Amino acid sequence: HRDVLDEQATRLRAERARLLQELTALPGVQVWPSAANFILFRTAKPADTVFASLREQGVLIKNLSGAGGALANCLRVTVGAPDENSVFLAALRRTLST
């Protein structure tokens, strides 16, 4: 089923590029380049606040802030399907605008 896996990988790379582009365009968001199926980012708002707001909106991502050090105030989002990524981005925009 190599063709199926190749198609999935192509879609994942396209969605990762879209997420990177849209996250980078948000004010107060620092994004690190990624070649994986997730994106690491930091916001001007505290990670715990952003994480809680996203969770209240039904969006689950990883809060890495508790690890401290270089990951202080960092969050990680897994690249999903286009509709899932759109829901995440809309929820993040709402969170950052309040």
Salt bridges, closest charged atoms under 4 A:
ASP6 OD2 - ARG2 NE 3.77
GLU7 OE2 - ARG11 NH1 2.76
GLU15 OE1 - ARG18 NH2 2.97
GLU22 OE2 - ARG18 NH1 3.44
GLU22 OE1 - ARG93 NH2 2.56
